[in-house]
Amino acid sequence: MTALHPQDLSAEDQAVLRRLAQQPAFFEMAAGLFKGGNAWPTLAMMTAEIGLFIGGVWCAWRFGQAGEVIEALRWGLPALGMILMSITIKFAFWPVMHIHRLKRQVAELELRLTRGAR
């Protein structure tokens, strides 16, 4: 099999190959989570994550102001739980972003293979 040279491709194929070869930045990948069929569940989960984080920070602030042990437990444990849940939701999106990156790389490879076979 011979090597694929960009000059062997049509202008349209070269444009697609350039677009696919360019790796998106982190924020571009994060914005890609809000597109397609899973946009509304992603938006709902991110809204819940932001709410949990804000609630956890508020509880942590009240924990810092607590004067007694029982009051510190009343605010510290919910703060810990809410912040941990918000971090867990945030980490759940990382594999999805990397799956999107992998799909781009597979599409680039398919394009190179189909154009190279001609």
N, C-alpha and C positions, 0 to 999 in steps of 0.2 A: 504494500500500500504506500502510495506516495504522500509526501507531506503536503498539507493544505497551505497555500499561500493566499494572502488577502487579495492579491490582484486577480486571482482566479474566480472570485466571487462577484456577484452582481452588486450594484450600489446599495440595493435594499438589504441584501444579506450582510454586507459590510456594516451597515448602520445597525442592524440587529445584533451582530456580533460585538460591535463596540459597546452597545448599550448593556449587553449581558456580561461582557468582560469587566465592566466597571463595577467594582464592589461597592455596595451602598454603605454609608456611614451608619453608626449606631442609631442616631436619631431618625434616619431614613427608614431603618429596619423597624424601629419602634412605631413610627407613623404608619408603616405598612400593616400593623396589627389591626388598625381601624378601617381597613378596606376589605371588601369582599363579603362573603356570607356570614362571617363571624364577627362583623363589626359591632353589632348591638350587644352580644354577650361580653365582648371585650370592653366596651364602654361601661356596661353595668358592673363588671368586675373591677375596673379601674376606679369607678365612682365609689364602690364599697371599700376599696383599698385606701383611697384618700380619706374617706370618712373614718375608717378604723385608725389610720395614722393620726389624724387630728384628735380623735377621742383619746387615743393612747397618750399623746403629748399632753393633753389637758389633764388626764388622770395622773401622769407623771409629775406635772407641775403641782397638783394638789398633794401628791405623795411627798414632795419636797417641803411643803408647808405643814405637814402633819406634826402634831406635838406628842401624840401617844402612839404606842405600838399598834393597837387595834385599828386606829385610824389610818396609820401608815399601811397596814395590810389591806384595809378597805380600798385604798386608792392604788397601792403598788401592784397588787395582783392583777386587777383589770388593765392597768397600764401595760404590764408585761404581756398579757394575753393579746391585747389589741395590737400592740406593735409587732409581736411575733406573727399574728395573722396577716397583717398588712405586708410584712416581708415575704411571707409564704406565697401570697397572691402575686406579688411582684416577681418572685423567682419562677412562678409557673409560666410566665410569658417568655422567658429566655429560650427554652427549647423550641418554642414556636418560631421565634425569630431565626434561630439557626436552621430550622427546617426550611423556612423560606429561602435562606441563603443557599442551602443544599439544592433546592429546586432550581434556582437560577443557574447553579453550576452544572446540573444535569441537563438543563435546556441548552446551555452553551455547548456542552459536549455533544449532545444530539445534533445540534446544528452543524458543528464541525464535522461530525461523522457522516451525516447525510450529504453535505456539500463535498466532502472529500471522496465519497464513493462514486461521484459522477465522472 
